[in-house]
Amino acid sequence: MSLKDKLDELQQRGLAEIKKSNDLKDVNQVRVSLLGKKGPITEVLRGMRDLNADERPKVGAFANKVRDELTAALEQRREELERAVLNARLAKEAIDVTLPGTPVAKGEPHVIQQIIDQIEDLFLGMGYQVLNGPEVEEDKYNFEMMNLPKNHPARDMQDTFYITKEILMRTQTSPMQARTLEKHDFSQGPLKMISPGVVYRRDTDDPTHSHQFHQVEGLVIDKHVTMADLKGTLQVLAHELFGDKFDVRLRPSYFPFTEPSVEADITCFNCGGKGCGVCKNTGWIEVLGAGMVHPNVLKMAGVDPDVYGGFAFGVGPDRFAMLKYGVDDIRNFYLNDVRFLKQFTKKG
């Protein structure tokens, strides 16, 4: 048998042994037995000294080819077995090395904002506009066009923070009524609007007063608007916010920008109208002020009071929230205490 035939036989036998190797130890043993210094390939190559000069290069090149192919086969088998060992170990020692994601708490609108949103949704459904105005307001719109001229004694009830003699922090959202009355084109239809927002008074903070609170002012101007329309509107508002079991009554009062003026009361939450300590045994709780728009307010806005009239009302969402949820201190709404605020997670 020629040296080339012996090398070919060794190659086939070596490839078969490599294929049968079941672990890295077997692969190493095959490598040593085939390619080691005392292996058969080395023995065959020693016989090349007996070849003539023409055959020696050919056999040498073939021997190198056999060695390279066996080395490559050994390396491939070693990688396959190492991968199999690693996969088996990973499967056996599998653990979740990832940390759970940081939970993000789902927030809710502030309880006062919930009340405002509920009021806005109701009046939008009744065809009203929702208009927002500046918190830094002119004395002209905040007082004078609301029938409160300079030095009017009623201004004392709404003392506020002045930036200049003519610029102040608004004490009510009524200025938007004056601004809108000036611009509204009544040939296109009646004016129906509400104006929500923050207002300011120079009050001393206590359980029922705050230097900053919220208001929603409402205004309807058209021909033939009556007090009955006002009461019906307030009845719908009370039912929306508090439920159908609550009734509304109107009591005579005084506001410079309405004539006649009324205080609106609703059935007491605590006793259902029977009389208790909460309602001072009257069966009613005061919730808002309202009235028919004063003719002077219409005149100053350029609207003819002999043709048009209407009603206005002012709602305090802070007070509504206190009454609805039995909160005894208005300051709790502004302390940002999550333990308190998370009680009001259900909208409305």
Phi, psi and omega in degrees: 000130181289163179299322180296320178294320179297319179296320179296319179294318178297323179296313181296318180294319180296317179298323178294318180293321178299316181298326182279351182296129185257347178209175183295330178295317178298318181299317180295320179295320178296319179300314181294317183292329183268316190250358180294171183297333181254013182283168184296327181293320177298319179298318181295319182293333177294337180282356181292341181291344179271355181277155178283170187295332181286322184278332187303314180296322181294314180293322179298316179295322180292321179297318178296323179296316179297315181299316181296319181291322177292321178297317179296320180294320177297317181295318179297316180293322179299316179296320179298316181291322177297320179294320179296320179296317180296317180297319179295321180291319179296321179294321182287323185254023185299127174222154177272104184272003180268146175273146176296149180296150178290119182294140178252116181293136178275119182278170177229154174300147175304147185303323179292322177295327176299317178296316180298316180299320180295320177295315180299315180300319180297310186285330172299321178292342178262008175089015178275156169269149172250114186240133179250140181237176182287143175280330173269112193237163175276144175304324181305311184277326183287324184239301192300315181281357172260021178066034176236078180294167180303143181071008175291131184298335181292345177294335181299329180289342182237039177300137189224194181259119183262136175267314168224184179295335183247354181240133185211169170277124188301144180263353182199165176268008178301330179308330178293334176294314180296315180298320182285322177301321180299326188259342188292137177260103184288348175290343179266358179132175182290165175259121177226114186212155165231152181226102178271157175162180180270140177230166188226140174221150179275064179261155172275125183295131175208185184303336182240002181228150177213147178288347179220130179206187185245151175221151167232109180265138178240149181212133173229124178232125179195183173277141172065033174276135185236173176297330178297323177296321178297311182297320178298321179295315180293328177295316178298318179298315180297319179294323180294317186274326189241341180117161186291342184283353182264134179254167181236138171232153180247135177240143178300142179208194179220128169221139184298334188262001176228151179199111359286161179245151181219155166258135179258129177246153173238161179305137182300133179294323190284319186245356180069023177098001182279336183106125181203183180294327181297318183260012181057038176063022178264337184084002184227152176232129179290134182234332183197166175249150183200184177161179176273134187302131182295138179305327180296324178297318179293317181299315182295337178266003178083023180251134182284112181289346176281344180252318185245150175207180180174189181232159177223154177210155178232123182251136175257100180303326178298313180294319178300318180295320178298316181291317185293322186251005177069032178277129186260000180216114184298335182294338179300331181290341188246004183272353179058034176274108185299328179300325178281312187291329184288355174291338186253059185272344180268122185302133179088000000 
